[in-house]
Amino acid sequence: MTDVVLKTNRLIIRTASIPEMKSFIDTQTDDILKAAYQEMLDGALSNSDMYEWYALWMIEFSDGTHVGELSFKGMSDEGMVEVGYGIVPEFRCRGYATEAVSAVSKWAVKEPLVRSVEAECEIDNTASKRVLLKSGFVPTGVCGAEGPRFRYEG
């Protein structure tokens, strides 16, 4: 298991520990999110040598205030990692998602096994599209299960 901590001007972005992930899952009230976070935990437990690509990452202020979370959805055989993210409603529209996604994408492409970083967002989620574009992603022209796909170009 690898602990990764990234720092930006305003944020600390770090992989959550197994106990933190379990506790976070227990607090979820949305069944879809709870299932997605459980899938991440299961992936992290069964792929401990690639923990950072399955774990939940916490987005926080330096005082520990929880701003949001992000995750990668594992790594493909071709070295592609897909990033997903969410910001707590009271902290939205302040650039935190862009800051966090930019930081983890820059970090990820420097990792030896990673060949590309991608993301999907729902067609009508203009805020998420803006985050991706401002973070250095470009549309691929492909539509995935959750909507249009984007690839990080730095």
C-alpha positions in Angstrom: 0.0 0.0 0.0 1.4 3.4 -1.0 0.4 6.6 0.8 0.4 9.5 -1.6 0.1 13.1 -0.4 -0.1 16.0 -2.9 -0.1 19.6 -1.8 -1.4 22.6 -3.8 -1.7 26.2 -2.9 -4.9 25.6 -1.0 -5.4 21.8 -0.8 -4.0 18.6 0.5 -5.0 15.6 -1.7 -4.2 12.2 -0.2 -5.0 8.6 -0.4 -7.3 7.5 2.4 -6.4 4.6 4.6 -8.4 1.4 4.7 -10.1 2.4 8.0 -10.9 5.9 6.6 -12.4 4.3 3.5 -14.5 2.0 5.6 -15.7 4.8 7.8 -16.5 7.0 4.8 -18.6 4.2 3.3 -20.5 3.8 6.5 -21.5 7.5 6.5 -22.9 7.5 2.9 -26.7 7.8 2.5 -26.8 7.5 -1.3 -26.8 3.8 -2.2 -25.2 4.3 -5.6 -22.3 6.2 -4.0 -22.0 3.7 -1.2 -21.7 0.9 -3.7 -19.1 2.8 -5.8 -17.0 3.5 -2.7 -17.3 -0.1 -1.6 -16.1 -1.2 -5.1 -13.1 1.1 -4.6 -12.3 -0.4 -1.2 -12.6 -3.9 -2.6 -10.2 -3.0 -5.4 -7.8 -1.4 -3.0 -7.8 -4.5 -0.8 -7.3 -6.9 -3.7 -4.7 -4.8 -5.4 -2.5 -3.5 -2.5 0.5 -3.2 -4.8 -1.5 -0.7 -6.9 -3.4 0.9 -3.9 -3.3 4.5 -5.2 -5.2 3.5 -8.4 -8.1 2.0 -6.5 -8.2 4.0 -3.2 -10.4 6.9 -2.3 -8.4 10.1 -2.2 -9.4 12.9 0.2 -9.4 16.5 -0.8 -8.9 18.7 2.3 -7.7 22.0 3.6 -4.6 22.0 5.7 -6.8 22.1 8.9 -8.3 18.8 7.8 -11.7 20.2 6.6 -13.1 17.8 4.0 -13.6 19.5 0.7 -14.3 16.5 -1.5 -12.9 13.3 -2.8 -11.6 11.8 -6.0 -10.4 8.4 -7.2 -8.9 6.5 -10.0 -10.9 3.5 -11.3 -7.9 1.1 -11.4 -5.5 0.9 -14.2 -6.0 -0.8 -17.6 -3.6 -3.2 -19.1 -2.6 -0.4 -21.4 -1.7 1.9 -18.5 -4.8 4.1 -18.7 -6.2 5.5 -15.4 -9.6 7.2 -15.2 -10.2 9.9 -12.6 -13.5 10.7 -11.0 -14.1 13.5 -8.5 -16.7 15.3 -6.4 -16.7 18.4 -4.2 -18.9 18.9 -1.1 -21.7 21.3 -2.2 -20.7 24.1 0.1 -17.2 24.3 -1.5 -18.3 24.1 -5.2 -17.6 26.9 -7.7 -14.4 27.9 -6.0 -11.9 26.1 -8.2 -11.1 23.3 -5.8 -12.1 20.5 -8.3 -9.9 22.0 -11.0 -7.0 22.4 -8.5 -7.3 18.8 -7.3 -7.8 17.2 -10.7 -4.9 19.2 -12.1 -2.6 18.1 -9.3 -3.5 14.4 -9.4 -3.3 14.3 -13.2 0.2 15.9 -13.3 1.3 13.5 -10.6 -0.3 10.4 -12.4 1.4 11.0 -15.8 4.8 11.0 -14.1 4.2 7.5 -12.7 6.1 4.8 -14.6 3.1 2.5 -15.5 0.7 5.3 -16.5 0.4 6.0 -20.2 -2.7 8.2 -20.1 -5.2 9.8 -17.7 -8.9 10.0 -18.8 -12.2 11.1 -17.4 -15.9 11.0 -18.4 -18.7 13.3 -17.4 -22.4 13.4 -18.1 -23.4 15.3 -21.2 -25.3 18.0 -19.3 -22.7 18.5 -16.5 -21.2 21.7 -17.8 -19.4 22.4 -14.5 -17.5 19.1 -14.7 -16.7 19.7 -18.4 -15.2 23.1 -17.4 -13.1 21.4 -14.6 -11.7 18.9 -17.1 -10.9 21.5 -19.8 -9.3 23.9 -17.2 -7.3 21.0 -15.9 -5.7 20.2 -19.2 -8.0 17.5 -20.6 -9.3 17.5 -24.2 -12.3 15.7 -25.6 -11.5 12.4 -27.3 -14.6 12.3 -29.4 -15.7 9.1 -27.8 -18.7 8.7 -25.5 -18.3 6.3 -22.6 -20.8 4.8 -20.2 -21.1 8.1 -18.2 -20.8 10.5 -21.1 -18.1 12.1 -23.3 -14.5 11.0 -22.6 -11.6 13.4 -22.1 -7.9 12.7 -22.0 -5.3 14.7 -20.0 -2.9 16.5 -22.3 -1.3 18.7 -19.6 
